[in-house]
Amino acid sequence: MSAVDEYPTGKVPLLSVRNLVVEYGYVRALHGLSIDVHQGEVVCLIGSNGAGKSTTLRAISGMIPSAAGSVTFNGDDITGVPGHDIVKMGLAHVPEGRQVFGDQSVHDNLILGGITLSRDEGRARAEHELDRFPILRQRQHQRAGTLSGGEQQMLAISRGLMIRPRLLLLDEPSMGLAPRLVHQVGEIIIQLQKQGMTILLVEQMATLALAVSDRAYVIQNGEVRLSGRSEEIENNPEVVSAYLGGSSTSDTVQQHQKPAQSGKELQ
């Protein structure tokens, strides 16, 4: 398959990355990478450690500069635009490792996530996010550093949602979580998509990523190796052998496609 698949509807992508090159000193991390994300999709990037998945998200969100190529978001060229301005345009990045402000309360973490909003709007958005995850409401005055790993991940996602982004970048949301909490992360992603969120997901756990996404890109050595519908990618012999432990994700897909009944269960 081509590195960039034509979307069935033929609509203009919400996010279009073309020939992206990123270098760390003399080391080239991305070698002309191209991907698309359309409105309402969950698209995942899978690949081994060091393949360039997280680097791709950092370059898109303006956390690191690119050496060549372009990033277009919602029709605007955001290549080289500072990260804080990209956030104002409606693109939020939930980084690898959660990175909550451990000494600040849960509520203050949410307010900081909406720092571009007015005071009243920020407070209203924080209330909305506390309604989304009732466990966070119970912990809202608690220091974020004392939360469990799963609770911190919920907080990191809610913090990213504070600006009501058009596109949410999720980097390794299952990292370091117990299997039960990994399943909850999958349910959160499914629920967010049902609510209209567009998501670009980087996930080391390929079974989870393919189960909750519409399309997938397999990244290898800073380049797109394969791309296509997630159900096609999961049955590709190369992907099964390299990333899925020798078996397809059928059982995982069935598990994660069960709709979440309520955010109250995601605790």
C-alpha positions in Angstrom: 0.0 0.0 0.0 1.0 3.6 -0.5 2.4 5.6 2.4 -0.7 7.8 2.4 -4.0 6.1 1.7 -6.9 7.8 -0.1 -9.7 8.2 2.4 -13.0 6.6 1.0 -15.0 9.9 1.3 -12.4 11.9 -0.6 -12.6 14.6 2.0 -9.7 16.9 2.7 -7.8 15.6 5.8 -8.0 17.4 9.1 -4.3 16.7 9.5 -1.9 16.2 6.6 1.8 15.5 7.1 4.0 15.4 4.0 7.6 14.3 3.7 8.4 15.2 7.3 12.1 15.1 8.2 13.3 15.5 11.8 16.9 15.4 13.0 18.4 15.2 16.4 21.9 16.7 15.8 23.5 14.5 13.1 20.9 11.7 13.6 17.9 11.7 11.3 14.8 10.4 13.1 12.2 10.8 10.4 12.9 10.2 6.8 10.2 12.0 4.7 7.2 10.6 6.7 3.7 11.3 5.3 0.4 10.6 7.1 -3.3 11.8 7.0 -5.9 12.0 9.7 -9.6 12.8 8.7 -12.3 14.3 10.9 -13.8 11.7 13.2 -11.1 9.1 12.8 -8.9 7.3 15.3 -5.6 6.7 13.5 -2.8 4.9 15.1 1.0 4.8 14.6 2.6 1.5 15.6 6.2 0.3 15.5 9.1 -0.7 17.6 10.8 1.5 20.2 12.8 4.2 18.4 10.9 3.9 15.2 9.9 7.6 15.2 6.3 7.5 16.5 6.6 9.9 19.4 8.9 12.1 17.3 6.1 12.4 14.8 3.7 13.7 17.4 6.2 16.1 18.9 6.9 17.6 15.4 3.2 17.9 14.6 2.5 19.7 17.9 5.5 22.1 17.6 7.4 20.6 20.5 10.4 20.0 18.2 11.4 21.6 14.9 11.3 19.8 11.6 14.2 19.9 9.1 12.0 19.5 6.0 8.4 18.7 5.0 5.1 20.2 6.0 2.3 19.9 8.5 -1.2 21.1 7.6 -3.9 21.3 10.2 -7.5 22.3 9.4 -6.4 23.8 6.2 -3.6 25.9 7.8 0.2 25.3 7.3 1.4 24.9 10.9 5.0 23.9 10.0 7.3 25.8 12.3 4.4 27.4 14.3 5.2 27.6 18.0 3.5 24.9 20.1 1.5 27.4 22.2 0.0 28.8 19.1 -0.8 25.4 17.7 -2.8 24.6 20.9 -4.8 27.8 20.3 -5.7 26.5 16.9 -7.3 23.4 18.4 -4.6 20.7 18.5 -3.9 19.1 21.9 -1.0 16.8 22.7 -1.1 14.4 25.6 2.5 13.4 26.0 4.2 10.1 26.8 4.5 9.4 30.5 1.4 11.5 31.5 3.5 14.4 32.8 1.0 15.7 35.2 2.0 18.5 37.6 2.5 16.3 40.6 2.6 19.1 43.3 -0.6 20.7 42.0 -4.1 19.5 42.7 -6.2 17.6 40.1 -8.4 20.7 39.7 -5.4 23.0 39.2 -4.0 20.6 36.6 -7.2 20.9 34.6 -7.1 24.7 34.9 -3.5 24.8 33.6 -4.6 22.7 30.7 -7.1 25.4 29.8 -4.6 28.3 30.3 -5.6 29.7 26.9 -9.2 30.1 28.1 -10.9 32.8 30.1 -11.2 32.2 33.8 -14.9 31.5 33.6 -14.6 29.2 30.6 -11.7 27.4 32.2 -13.7 26.7 35.3 -16.7 25.5 33.2 -14.5 23.2 31.2 -12.9 21.8 34.3 -16.4 21.0 35.7 -17.2 19.2 32.4 -14.0 17.1 32.6 -14.7 16.2 36.3 -18.2 15.1 35.1 -16.5 12.9 32.4 -14.4 11.1 35.0 -16.2 11.1 38.4 -13.1 9.6 40.1 -11.3 12.8 39.3 -14.0 14.8 40.9 -13.5 12.7 44.1 -9.8 13.5 43.9 -10.0 17.1 42.6 -8.4 18.6 45.7 -5.7 15.9 45.9 -2.2 16.4 44.6 -1.9 14.8 41.2 1.3 13.1 42.1 -0.5 10.9 44.6 -3.0 9.5 42.1 -2.7 6.0 40.7 -1.2 5.5 37.3 -4.7 5.0 35.7 -6.1 8.1 37.4 -3.1 10.1 36.3 -3.7 9.0 32.7 -7.4 10.1 33.0 -6.2 13.4 34.3 -3.6 13.8 31.5 -6.3 13.1 28.9 -8.8 15.4 30.6 -6.2 18.2 30.7 -5.7 17.8 27.0 -9.4 18.0 26.4 -9.8 21.3 28.3 -9.4 23.3 25.1 -12.0 21.2 23.3 -9.5 20.3 20.6 -10.4 19.4 17.1 -7.5 16.9 17.1 -6.1 15.0 20.1 -2.6 13.5 20.0 -2.3 10.6 22.4 1.2 9.3 23.0 1.5 5.9 24.7 -1.5 6.2 27.0 -1.2 2.6 28.2 2.4 2.9 29.3 3.1 1.4 32.7 -0.5 0.5 33.4 -1.9 -2.8 34.6 -3.9 -4.9 32.1 -7.2 -3.9 33.6 -6.3 -0.2 33.2 -5.1 -0.8 29.7 -8.6 -2.0 28.9 -10.1 1.1 30.4 -7.8 3.3 28.3 -9.2 1.5 25.2 -12.7 2.2 26.4 -11.9 5.9 26.9 -10.6 6.2 23.3 -13.7 4.5 21.9 -16.0 6.8 24.0 -14.1 9.9 22.9 -14.5 9.0 19.3 -18.3 8.4 19.8 -18.4 11.9 21.2 -16.9 13.2 17.9 -13.2 13.5 18.9 -10.5 12.9 16.2 -7.5 11.1 17.6 -4.0 10.4 16.4 -2.7 7.6 18.7 0.8 6.4 19.3 0.8 3.1 21.1 3.5 0.5 21.8 0.8 -2.1 22.5 -0.2 -2.8 18.9 -3.1 -5.0 19.9 -4.8 -2.1 21.7 -3.9 0.4 19.0 -5.4 -1.7 16.2 -8.4 -2.6 18.2 -9.6 1.0 18.8 -8.5 2.6 15.6 -9.9 3.0 12.1 -6.6 3.1 10.2 -3.0 2.4 11.0 0.5 3.3 9.9 3.4 1.0 10.7 6.5 3.1 11.3 9.9 1.6 10.8 13.2 3.5 11.0 11.5 6.9 10.6 9.4 5.9 7.6 6.0 4.5 6.9 6.4 0.9 6.1 2.7 -0.1 5.8 -0.6 1.7 6.0 -4.3 0.8 5.7 -7.4 0.0 7.5 -6.7 -1.4 11.0 -8.4 -4.7 10.3 -6.2 -5.2 7.2 -3.0 -4.2 9.1 -3.8 -6.6 11.9 -3.9 -9.5 9.5 -0.7 -8.6 7.6 1.8 -11.5 8.2 4.7 -9.0 8.7 2.7 -7.1 11.4 1.5 -10.3 13.1 5.0 -11.6 13.3 6.7 -8.4 14.4 4.2 -6.7 16.7 1.3 -9.0 17.6 3.1 -11.9 19.1 2.3 -14.3 16.3 -1.5 -14.0 16.5 -4.1 -11.6 15.2 -6.0 -9.1 17.5 -9.4 -10.6 17.0 -10.1 -11.3 20.7 -8.8 -7.8 21.6 -10.9 -6.1 19.0 -14.0 -7.8 20.3 -13.1 -6.8 23.8 -12.5 -3.2 23.1 -15.4 -2.7 20.6 -17.9 -3.2 23.4 -19.3 0.3 24.0 -18.5 1.9 27.3 -21.8 2.4 29.1 -20.7 5.4 31.2 -17.6 7.4 32.1 -18.4 6.4 35.7 -17.1 2.9 35.0 -13.7 4.3 33.9 -12.2 4.5 37.4 
